[in-house]
């Protein structure tokens, strides 16, 4: 990280908080320091133009989703450390610059060097690493912009490309409410697993109008089974409510406020009408996906937005009855991607092998838990399943943590940090 202080000095205020509060968990405190420093030292790149480029870790590209999640804990320092605040502001600027180049892309190159999946059959650009359209890719820059305002007090990031970018997002989400008739987006990848491409010559499975907005892919970068991804639509509602508040209180833009409110109401009505099912065991609960024609996917995936993460996203409270029912389902054997083994129990993903639990899923269970005991249990599970690496992986085998995917995963590292801070009573202002 190219700022005036080294990473250890930047994060020292947070390291001290965790070390003091976790004297009975010294290994967790050491892992916190390793993870909170690692992201600064290995993934964050300040550029001469003032923007910030954040690689996802072992891939030299920037995902809009991952980059926002990777810097979220640093928001706690944004009001006291100008360098950190400038770094986050630079990332916001870079994210909006990227999405204006292509709002359908999920991952971008540092320059127009043509790296990544250039052979995919879609409207690729040398700036784009991958063009899998995911609703959450557009939610995260709005969320980060809002949280940066709330935690730093700054509003200069709402200048420049912000309004144009938000208008672009709103227009895309409205267009994708009618994907069958109004959208030109197509995506096909040859000689790949079925989860890496879309059916029907790249259009995806059929959908009917619901008021929700369509997504080609999940936050795992796997293809949606049905086009209306419920947790991502929930995140869109939250992001649009952020836009309303920013438009009203900062930009004084009544038209933008009204447009965001109308779209949020449409999507929310679609969720309430088409996204809730009655399960014979759990009662009323949210489905993971639907097509608007009566078909639903009942599952959850560790990647965020997920059904487990609904209160973390801010769509509803953790004591909402439908969320409570949904959570019981997600953390049960009825969820095909919940795994219970000798090492741990938690949510995995079809993105990784069967029986692989994700550290992101364990962190999210802790961050949405109702009790301190459950939060601490999830943190302890993350610590004991690091395979001696001192950092988080993507997925690990439920019976043998030495079998894992990705040596280290920056997004998971930072969610570990966020859970540790949460246990210490330190939370990002939302």
C-alpha positions in Angstrom: 0.0 0.0 0.0 1.6 3.2 -1.1 0.8 5.6 1.7 3.0 7.5 4.1 3.0 4.9 6.9 3.6 1.1 6.7 0.8 -1.3 7.1 1.7 -2.3 10.7 1.4 1.4 11.8 -1.8 1.9 9.8 -3.7 -1.0 11.5 -2.2 -0.7 14.9 -5.2 1.0 16.5 -7.4 -2.0 15.5 -4.7 -4.5 16.4 -4.5 -3.1 19.9 -8.3 -3.3 20.4 -8.4 -6.9 19.4 -5.3 -7.9 21.3 -6.6 -6.3 24.5 -10.1 -7.8 24.2 -8.9 -11.3 23.2 -6.2 -12.0 25.7 -7.9 -15.4 26.1 -7.7 -16.0 22.4 -4.1 -15.1 21.5 -4.1 -17.1 18.3 -7.2 -15.3 17.1 -5.6 -12.0 17.9 -2.4 -12.9 16.0 -4.4 -14.0 13.0 -6.4 -10.8 13.1 -3.1 -8.8 12.8 -1.9 -11.0 10.0 -5.1 -10.7 8.0 -5.7 -7.0 8.5 -2.1 -6.3 7.4 -2.0 -8.8 4.5 -4.8 -7.0 2.5 -2.9 -3.7 2.8 0.4 -5.2 1.9 -0.6 -7.5 -1.0 -3.8 -6.4 -2.6 -4.1 -2.6 -2.5 -2.4 -0.5 -5.1 -2.5 3.3 -5.1 -2.2 4.8 -8.5 -0.7 8.1 -9.7 -4.1 9.4 -10.8 -5.3 9.1 -7.2 -7.4 6.0 -7.7 -7.0 2.7 -5.9 -6.8 -0.7 -7.6 -7.5 -3.8 -5.4 -6.7 -7.3 -6.7 -8.7 -10.1 -5.3 -5.6 -12.0 -4.1 -4.2 -14.7 -6.3 -5.8 -13.2 -9.5 -4.3 -9.9 -10.8 -7.8 -8.4 -11.5 -10.2 -6.3 -9.5 -13.7 -7.6 -8.7 -16.1 -4.8 -7.8 -17.6 -7.0 -5.1 -14.4 -8.3 -3.5 -12.6 -5.0 -3.5 -15.4 -3.3 -1.6 -15.5 -6.1 0.9 -11.7 -6.1 1.3 -11.5 -2.5 2.4 -14.7 -2.5 4.6 -12.9 -2.9 8.0 -10.6 0.0 7.1 -13.6 2.3 7.2 -13.1 2.2 11.0 -9.9 4.2 10.5 -11.3 6.6 7.8 -12.2 9.4 10.2 -8.8 9.4 11.9 -6.4 8.5 9.2 -6.4 10.7 6.0 -4.2 8.2 4.1 -6.7 5.4 4.7 -9.6 7.6 3.8 -7.9 8.7 0.6 -7.2 5.1 -0.3 -10.9 4.2 0.1 -12.0 7.3 -1.8 -9.6 6.3 -4.6 -11.2 2.8 -4.7 -14.7 4.3 -5.0 -13.5 6.5 -7.8 -11.9 3.5 -9.6 -15.0 1.3 -9.1 -17.3 3.9 -10.8 -14.8 4.5 -13.5 -14.8 0.7 -14.2 -18.6 0.3 -14.1 -19.0 3.2 -16.5 -16.7 1.3 -18.9 -19.0 -1.7 -18.7 -21.8 -2.0 -16.1 -22.2 -5.7 -17.0 -18.7 -6.7 -16.1 -17.8 -8.2 -12.7 -14.0 -7.9 -12.9 -11.6 -5.5 -14.4 -8.0 -5.2 -15.5 -5.6 -2.6 -14.2 -5.1 -1.3 -17.7 -6.5 -2.0 -21.2 -4.1 -5.0 -21.6 -6.6 -7.6 -22.7 -5.9 -10.0 -19.9 -8.6 -12.4 -18.6 -11.4 -14.2 -20.4 -11.2 -12.4 -23.7 -12.5 -15.5 -25.6 -15.9 -15.4 -23.9 -18.7 -14.8 -26.3 -20.0 -11.4 -25.0 -19.1 -7.8 -25.6 -15.6 -8.0 -24.1 -13.2 -5.1 -23.8 -9.4 -5.1 -23.1 -10.3 -3.3 -19.8 -12.5 -6.2 -18.7 -11.1 -9.4 -17.0 -14.5 -11.1 -16.9 -18.0 -10.1 -18.0 -20.3 -12.2 -15.9 -23.2 -10.0 -15.0 -24.0 -10.1 -11.3 -26.4 -7.6 -9.5 -24.1 -7.4 -6.5 -21.2 -6.1 -8.6 -23.2 -2.9 -8.9 -24.5 -2.9 -5.3 -21.1 -2.9 -3.6 -19.8 0.4 -5.0 -23.0 2.1 -3.9 -22.7 0.5 -0.5 -19.1 1.4 -0.1 -19.8 5.0 -1.1 -22.6 5.2 1.5 -20.5 3.6 4.3 -17.5 5.9 3.5 -19.8 8.9 3.9 -21.2 7.6 7.2 -17.8 6.6 8.7 -15.6 9.5 7.4 -18.0 12.3 7.1 -16.6 13.0 3.6 -18.8 13.7 0.6 -16.2 14.5 -2.1 -16.5 11.0 -3.6 -20.1 11.9 -4.6 -18.6 14.2 -7.2 -17.1 13.0 -10.4 -18.6 9.8 -11.8 -20.8 8.9 -8.9 -24.1 10.3 -10.2 -23.5 9.2 -13.7 -22.6 5.8 -12.4 -25.7 5.5 -10.3 -27.9 6.6 -13.2 -26.3 3.9 -15.3 -27.0 1.3 -12.6 -30.6 2.3 -12.3 -31.1 2.2 -16.0 -29.5 -1.3 -16.2 -31.6 -2.7 -13.3 -34.8 -1.3 -14.9 -33.8 -2.8 -18.3 -33.1 -6.2 -16.6 -36.6 -6.2 -15.0 -37.6 -7.4 -18.5 -34.6 -9.4 -19.5 -36.6 -11.5 -22.0 -37.6 -8.5 -24.1 -35.4 -5.6 -23.3 -31.9 -6.9 -22.7 -29.1 -7.4 -25.2 -26.8 -9.0 -22.6 -25.5 -12.4 -23.6 -22.7 -14.6 -22.2 -21.3 -17.9 -23.4 -18.0 -19.6 -22.5 -17.0 -22.7 -24.5 -15.4 -25.9 -23.1 -16.2 -25.1 -19.5 -18.4 -26.4 -16.6 -22.1 -25.7 -17.0 -21.9 -23.2 -14.1 -19.5 -20.9 -16.1 -21.9 -20.2 -19.0 -25.5 -19.3 -19.7 -28.1 -21.4 -21.5 -30.3 -20.5 -24.5 -27.4 -19.1 -26.5 -26.2 -17.0 -23.6 -29.5 -15.5 -22.5 -30.0 -17.8 -19.5 -33.1 -19.7 -18.2 -36.5 -18.2 -19.1 -38.1 -15.7 -16.7 -41.4 -13.8 -16.3 -41.7 -10.2 -15.1 -41.8 -10.0 -11.3 -40.6 -6.4 -10.5 -37.3 -7.9 -9.5 -34.2 -7.4 -11.6 -32.4 -10.2 -13.5 -29.0 -11.6 -12.8 -27.0 -13.9 -15.0 -24.6 -15.0 -12.3 -24.3 -15.4 -8.5 -21.7 -13.7 -6.3 -19.8 -17.0 -6.6 -19.5 -16.2 -10.3 -21.5 -19.4 -11.0 -24.5 -19.1 -13.3 -28.0 -18.7 -11.8 -30.3 -21.6 -12.1 -33.3 -19.1 -12.2 -32.8 -15.5 -13.2 -34.1 -13.7 -10.1 -31.5 -14.1 -7.4 -33.3 -13.2 -4.2 -30.5 -12.1 -1.9 -29.0 -10.0 -4.6 -32.3 -8.3 -5.3 -32.5 -7.6 -1.5 -29.1 -6.0 -1.7 -30.3 -3.9 -4.6 -33.2 -2.6 -2.5 -30.8 -1.7 0.2 -28.4 0.1 -2.3 -31.3 2.0 -3.7 -32.4 3.2 -0.3 -28.8 4.4 0.2 -29.1 6.3 -3.1 -32.3 7.9 -1.9 -30.6 9.1 1.3 -27.6 10.4 -0.6 -29.7 12.1 -3.2 -31.8 13.8 -0.5 -29.2 14.8 2.1 -26.1 15.4 0.0 -26.9 15.9 -3.7 -30.3 17.6 -3.2 -31.4 15.7 -6.3 -35.1 15.1 -6.0 -35.4 13.3 -9.3 -32.7 10.8 -8.5 -34.3 10.2 -5.1 -37.7 9.6 -6.6 -36.3 7.2 -9.3 -34.4 5.2 -6.7 -37.5 5.0 -4.5 -39.7 3.8 -7.3 -37.3 1.1 -8.4 -36.7 -0.1 -4.8 -40.4 -0.4 -4.3 -40.8 -2.5 -7.5 -38.0 -4.9 -6.6 -39.1 -5.2 -3.0 -42.7 -6.0 -4.1 -41.3 -8.7 -6.4 -39.3 -10.2 -3.6 -42.4 -10.3 -1.3 -44.6 -11.7 -4.0 -42.4 -14.2 -5.7 -39.4 -14.8 -3.4 -41.2 -16.3 -0.3 -42.2 -19.9 -0.2 -43.9 -22.1 2.5 -41.6 -24.9 3.5 -43.2 -27.9 5.1 -40.6 -27.9 7.9 -39.5 -24.3 8.3 -42.7 -22.4 7.4 -42.5 -19.1 5.4 -38.9 -18.5 4.2 -37.0 -16.8 1.4 -36.0 -18.8 -1.6 -32.5 -18.4 -3.1 -33.7 -18.0 -6.7 -36.9 -17.9 -8.7 -38.0 -17.5 -12.3 -41.3 -15.8 -11.7 -43.1 -18.8 -13.1 -43.4 -20.8 -9.9 -40.0 -22.5 -9.8 -37.7 -21.9 -6.9 -34.2 -22.9 -5.8 -34.2 -23.7 -2.1 -30.5 -23.4 -1.0 -27.9 -20.9 0.1 -24.4 -20.2 -1.0 -21.7 -18.9 1.3 -20.9 -16.0 -1.1 -22.3 -12.7 -0.1 -25.0 -11.6 -0.8 -26.6 -14.8 0.6 -29.7 -15.6 2.5 -27.7 -16.0 5.6 -26.3 -12.4 5.2 -29.7 -10.6 4.9 -29.4 -8.7 8.2 -25.8 -7.9 7.5 -26.8 -6.4 4.2 -29.5 -4.3 6.0 -32.5 -5.6 4.3 -34.3 -6.8 7.4 -33.4 -7.4 11.1 -32.1 -10.6 12.5 -35.3 -11.2 14.4 -37.5 -10.9 11.4 -39.7 -14.0 11.5 -39.2 -14.9 7.8 -35.4 -14.4 8.2 -35.4 -16.6 11.3 -37.1 -19.4 9.4 -34.8 -18.9 6.5 -31.7 -19.0 8.7 -32.9 -22.3 10.3 -33.2 -23.8 6.8 -29.8 -22.5 5.7 -28.0 -23.9 8.7 -29.6 -27.3 8.4 -29.1 -30.4 6.3 -32.1 -29.3 4.1 -29.7 -26.8 2.5 -27.8 -28.9 0.0 -24.7 -26.8 0.6 -24.6 -27.0 4.4 -22.0 -29.4 5.5 -21.3 -30.9 9.0 -18.1 -32.8 9.7 -15.4 -33.6 12.3 -13.7 -30.2 11.8 -16.6 -27.8 11.5 -20.2 -27.3 10.3 -21.1 -24.5 7.9 -22.3 -23.3 4.5 -20.3 -24.1 1.4 -20.9 -23.5 -2.3 -21.4 -25.3 -5.5 -18.4 -23.3 -6.7 -16.1 -25.6 -4.7 -16.2 -29.4 -4.1 -18.9 -31.1 -2.1 -18.2 -31.1 1.7 -16.1 -28.0 1.5 -17.2 -25.3 4.1 -16.3 -21.7 3.3 -14.7 -19.4 5.8 -16.9 -16.6 4.4 -19.9 -18.7 5.5 -18.6 -19.2 9.0 -17.9 -15.5 9.3 -21.3 -14.5 8.1 -23.0 -16.9 10.5 -21.1 -15.2 13.3 -21.8 -11.7 12.1 -25.6 -12.4 11.9 -25.7 -14.4 15.2 -28.1 -13.4 17.9 -25.7 -14.4 20.8 -22.2 -13.7 21.8 -21.7 -17.4 22.2 -22.5 -18.2 18.6 -20.3 -15.3 17.4 -17.3 -16.6 19.4 -18.0 -20.2 18.3 -17.7 -19.2 14.6 -14.5 -17.2 15.2 -13.0 -20.2 17.0 -14.0 -22.5 14.1 -12.3 -20.2 11.7 -9.1 -20.2 13.8 -8.9 -23.9 14.1 -9.5 -24.6 10.4 -6.7 -22.4 8.9 -4.5 -25.5 8.3 -1.7 -23.7 10.1 -1.5 -20.9 7.5 -2.6 -18.1 9.8 -5.1 -16.8 7.2 -8.4 -17.8 5.7 -9.0 -20.0 2.7 -11.9 -20.1 0.3 -13.2 -23.6 1.2 -11.9 -26.4 3.4 -13.0 -30.0 3.8 -15.5 -30.5 6.7 -13.4 -33.4 8.1 -9.9 -32.3 7.2 -9.0 -28.6 7.1 -5.6 -29.4 5.5 -7.6 -30.0 2.3 -8.6 -26.5 1.1 -9.0 -24.2 -1.9 -6.9 -21.1 -2.2 -3.9 -20.7 0.1 -5.3 -17.4 1.3 -8.4 -15.4 0.3 -8.5 -11.7 1.0 -12.3 -11.4 1.2 -12.4 -14.2 3.7 -9.5 -12.7 5.7 -11.3 -9.4 6.0 -14.6 -11.0 7.1 -12.6 -12.8 9.8 -11.3 -9.4 10.9 -14.8 -8.0 10.8 -16.1 -10.8 13.0 -13.3 -10.4 15.5 -13.9 -6.6 15.7 -17.7 -7.3 16.1 -17.0 -9.6 19.0 -14.9 -6.7 20.5 -17.9 -4.4 20.1 -16.3 -2.4 17.2 -18.5 -2.1 14.1 -18.6 -0.1 10.9 -21.2 2.6 11.2 -24.2 1.8 8.9 
